[in-house]
Amino acid sequence: MKTPKAIRVILKDQAKEAYEMLYKVVDEQKSKGRTNSEEIQLLKSINKKVEILRYNQAYGQGIAKEQIPKGLDVNNLF
């Protein structure tokens, strides 16, 4: 199996807030013994996509360089 390249998954603004809130909800549910809920499944799905990106950086639809916000300091974005 290939060693994953160093990649960054950046969540900003509302996406970051929503992810953090989802993480807290799932953590609370798991502390109460819950093992399956919509929130748990959603968090698993998001984390699974991050893992896919670690092994296949070209996964997804590429974004044209001129559409990448200047402040992100990235060469490519999917």
C-alpha positions, 0 to 999 in steps of 0.5 A: 500500500502506498504511503499517503502524501502530506495533504491538508483538508481545510474547513473554513467558516461555516463548514468548520463550525458545522464539523466541530458541532457535529463532532461534539454531538457524536462525542456526546452520543458515543459517551451515552453508549449510542453506536449508530445515528444519522450524526455518527454516520455523517461524521464517518462519511466525512472522515472516510472521504478524507481518508480517500483523499490521503491515497488518491489526491485527484479524487473528486472534481478539480477546481480551475486555478483561477477559481481558487481563492488567493488566500488559501496558498494551495496549488490545486483544489478538488 
